[in-house]
């Protein structure tokens, strides 16, 4: 039987939860402009950017481990009420080398009127083998990306 692993983290941001959620759920194509050192390109392969079922390919760079690769994801769920987005990962470096299944969920939680938000990122995955790494590096990467998006959203 498959053994699912779970890992997650969170970060407190200055931007409003609604703004962050809007970018991740409806305007993910902007992320390459907001985090150019981490995301080099985002391409819509199928569907519409802002809808469940969209299939995206992204090129990314995780400097601290030297991983420069591509990943193909599908938007599985956009929950407007809870401000969360779930992606499943299907092709690319991590799927070819480490994981049989890989899912990420981002949730933007408001802290109150004009008090910023908390971004939670979680991953559920099944390793290809016992030598595959835990996904903590990807949590750290997504939280660092969230910090870049926050800085961009707070600029203007």
C-alpha positions in Angstrom: 0.0 0.0 0.0 1.2 3.5 -0.8 2.6 5.6 2.0 1.6 9.2 1.7 3.8 11.8 3.2 2.7 15.3 4.4 4.7 18.4 4.9 3.8 22.0 5.2 4.6 25.5 6.4 3.3 29.0 6.7 4.5 32.6 6.5 3.0 35.8 7.7 2.7 38.5 5.0 1.7 42.2 4.8 -0.6 41.9 1.8 -4.3 41.2 2.0 -5.3 37.5 1.7 -7.7 38.4 -1.1 -4.9 39.9 -3.2 -2.5 36.9 -2.7 -5.3 34.4 -3.4 -6.3 36.3 -6.6 -2.8 36.0 -8.0 -2.4 32.3 -7.2 -6.0 31.3 -8.2 -6.7 33.6 -11.2 -3.5 35.3 -12.4 -0.7 32.8 -11.8 0.9 34.0 -15.1 2.0 37.1 -13.1 4.2 35.1 -10.8 7.2 35.0 -13.2 7.2 38.9 -13.1 6.8 38.9 -9.3 9.5 36.2 -8.6 11.8 36.4 -11.6 14.8 34.8 -9.8 12.6 31.8 -8.9 10.1 31.4 -11.8 11.4 31.9 -15.3 8.4 31.0 -17.3 4.8 29.9 -16.9 2.8 28.5 -19.8 -0.8 27.6 -20.1 -1.0 24.3 -21.9 -4.8 23.6 -21.6 -7.9 25.4 -20.3 -8.1 28.9 -18.9 -5.7 30.5 -16.4 -8.3 31.2 -13.8 -10.3 28.0 -13.8 -10.1 24.5 -12.4 -8.7 22.0 -14.9 -6.1 24.4 -16.3 -2.8 22.7 -17.1 0.4 24.7 -16.6 4.1 24.2 -17.2 6.5 26.3 -15.2 10.3 26.7 -15.3 11.8 27.3 -11.8 15.1 27.7 -10.0 15.7 26.7 -6.4 19.1 28.3 -5.8 20.0 26.7 -2.5 19.9 23.2 -4.0 20.8 24.2 -7.6 17.6 22.7 -9.0 16.7 24.4 -12.3 13.9 22.4 -13.9 10.3 22.4 -15.3 7.1 21.1 -13.8 3.7 20.4 -15.3 0.7 21.0 -12.9 -3.1 20.9 -13.1 -5.3 23.2 -11.1 -7.5 20.6 -9.2 -9.5 23.0 -7.0 -10.1 26.7 -6.5 -12.0 27.3 -3.3 -13.1 30.9 -3.3 -14.6 30.8 0.2 -11.6 29.4 1.9 -9.1 31.1 -0.4 -7.3 28.0 -1.3 -5.9 26.4 -4.5 -4.8 22.8 -5.0 -2.5 21.6 -7.7 -1.5 18.1 -8.8 1.9 17.6 -10.4 2.2 15.4 -13.5 5.5 15.8 -15.4 8.9 17.3 -14.8 12.0 16.8 -12.9 10.5 16.0 -9.5 8.0 13.6 -11.0 10.6 11.8 -13.0 13.1 11.5 -10.2 11.4 11.5 -6.8 7.7 11.2 -6.5 4.8 9.0 -7.8 2.2 11.5 -6.7 2.5 15.1 -5.6 -0.1 17.6 -4.6 0.2 21.1 -3.2 -2.4 23.3 -1.5 -2.0 27.0 -0.8 -4.4 28.8 1.6 -4.5 32.5 2.2 -5.9 33.3 5.7 -6.8 36.9 6.5 -5.5 38.3 9.8 -8.1 41.0 10.0 -8.9 44.4 8.4 -5.7 45.7 6.8 -3.5 43.4 9.0 -2.1 41.2 6.3 -2.5 37.4 6.0 -1.0 34.0 6.7 -0.1 31.8 3.8 -0.1 28.1 4.4 1.4 25.7 1.9 1.1 22.0 2.2 2.2 19.0 0.1 0.9 15.5 0.1 3.1 13.0 -1.9 4.2 9.5 -2.4 7.9 8.8 -2.9 9.2 6.7 -5.8 11.6 5.0 -3.3 13.0 5.4 0.2 15.9 7.5 -1.1 13.6 10.2 -2.5 13.9 13.4 -0.5 11.3 14.8 1.8 9.5 17.7 0.2 10.5 20.3 2.8 12.7 22.1 0.2 9.7 22.7 -1.9 7.7 24.1 1.0 10.6 26.4 1.7 10.7 27.4 -2.0 7.0 28.2 -2.1 7.1 30.2 1.1 10.1 32.2 -0.2 8.1 32.8 -3.4 5.1 33.9 -1.3 7.4 36.5 0.3 8.4 37.8 -3.1 4.8 38.0 -4.2 4.0 39.9 -1.0 6.8 42.4 -1.6 5.5 43.0 -5.2 1.8 43.4 -4.1 2.8 45.8 -1.3 4.8 48.0 -3.6 1.8 49.5 -5.3 
